[in-house]
Amino acid sequence: MSVIEMMDNLFFMERGYLNANHFAYRSDEPVLIDTAYVGDFDVTERHLLDLGVDLSRVGLIVNTHCHCDHIGGNKIVQDRSGCAIALHRIGKHFIDTRDDWSTWWRYYMQEADFFHCSIAPEEGDIVSAGPHDFEVMHTPGHAADGIVLYNREQKVLISSDTVWENDAAAMTVRVEGSIAPFSMMESLTKIEKLDVKVVYPGHGSPFTDFRGTLARARNRLAAFMDNRQSVGADLLKKIIVYTLMMERRVQEEEFFQFLMTTPWFVET
């Protein structure tokens, strides 16, 4: 795992593909942005402790959306610290109503726990990690409750799964609806107006070619919209890999039979 101090006492933690990247503001009352996947929480905790982040003193968790690789540590940290948790109001509704379909958990048979969400930032609101203020921008497409966080002072964008440098997050139209690619295109248009010096994505390393990345993302979306079958092919590739990583170890001769018990594989 790679750790970068992106701002004073605010750390970016690059985790790879199974665990989403996440962030920690180190202080007497730490702030976390996303908490990775629950199955790897022991690793998450170890790295946070190495930074000097006391999980029992966390004051706030900000989630970029409620998929399992972004909220996995929420309940554990909240049980220890009593911290507040912030999600866009759509994600808060999913959590409040215990909707494990709209969060993708049941559709993809993912491990995740519900928690208490008390804060629902809207478009244009400010969330803070210590002295570092981030503007909330709602960017649906990949996730109905997806947000990005933008720091105008340092021109830093926490893009979550709205923008990756060399790939694009899965389009789950079965849950998000056929409008999902159109919503994502609108989200890309919205954030294109930002003056961005560096992007910290939900998966992968930080990058600086914001405009070039947006252009590539638009091309991928256009290809999806021109060929609906390509959306399913991309989803199969990504979620099969993700499932293998979640399961850790599978018997080759039993894997297809297992996939046939899942909602997503059969219908895709």
Secondary structure, DSSP 8 states (H G I E B T S, - for coil): -EEEEEETTEEEEE--SSS--EEEE-SSS-EEE----GGGHHHHHHHHHHHT--GGG--EEE-S---HHHHTTHHHHHHHH--EEE--HHHHHHHHTT-TTTTSTTTTT---------B---TT-EEEETTEEEEEEE--SSSTT-EEEEETTTTEEEEETT--SS------HHHH-TTHHHHHHHHHHHHHTS--SEEEESSS--BS-HHHHHHHHHHHHHHHHH-HHHHHHHHHHHHHHHHHHHHS---HHHHHHHHTTSHHHHH-
